Amino acid sequence: MGVIFLGGEWIELFNPTNVSIDASHFELKTSKLDVVGISPINSIILPGRTMMINLGKEILYNGGDSITLIRPDGNIIDMTLTL
């Protein structure tokens, strides 16, 4: 079964580890400082799997942007550039 998002933007989070990760309360921040919280609570990403996040609106700059994944304690988990 697929997931369809109508409008807006989305990203995928990939769990490269061999343990499940609870991504609830993580935040995504763009280079323009737009912040998107990840929900619902108990957003579990299984080992080797992905989770799609609907950003709800267009917040990424199509000429290039960065996305930072931040834990609830403020520590940065990952950062990537979009092209």
N, C-alpha and C positions, 0 to 999 in steps of 0.2 A: 504494500500500500504506500503510495506516495503522498507527499505533503505539497499543497499548492498555496503559494502566497500571491495574492492579487495586489499589485502595486507595491511601492516601497522597496526596500533593499533587505537583503539577508546575507548572513555569513554562516560558515560551518566551523564548529570547534571540533578538533580531532584529539582523542586521547591516545597518545603513543605509548602509555605505560601498560603494565600488566595488572593494574588495580583500578577499580571503579573510582570516578571522581565526582563529587557532589558540587556542581557548578552554581547552585543557587546562591544568591547574594553576590556573585561575581559581577563586576562591571566591565563594560567596554567603553573606552574613551578614544575619540578621534583626535587628529591633530588640531582640529578647530575647537577642541574641548567639549564636543557634544558627548553626553554620557548616556548609555543605555544600560539599565539593570537587567540581569538575566533572571527570569522567573519561568515557571512556578517554582515554589519551594520543592526541594528534593529533585532537582534537575540533574539526574545521574547520567554520566557518560560512561558507558561500559568500556573495558579495555579494548583497544583497537577499533573503536567505533567513533562515529561522529554525531553531533547534535546540531540541528539547524536553529539559528536564532533569527527571528524576524525583527528587523530594526524598526519596523512600524512606519517609518518615513524615510525619505531620501536624505541621509546625513553625510554621505561620503562624497568627496570632491572627485569627479571623474578624471581630472588631470593628474591625480596622484594624491594619496592621503595615507595616514597611518592609523592603525587600530592597535590599542593596547588593552590586554586582558589583565584585570586587577582583582586580586583576592580581597575578601572583606577586611582583612587587616591592613590593606593598603599596599602590600607587596605586589610587584609586577610579575606575572607568570610568563607572558609572552608578548611580543610586539611584531607586527608585520606591516609592510608597505603595500598599498594597492596601486595598480597602474591604470 
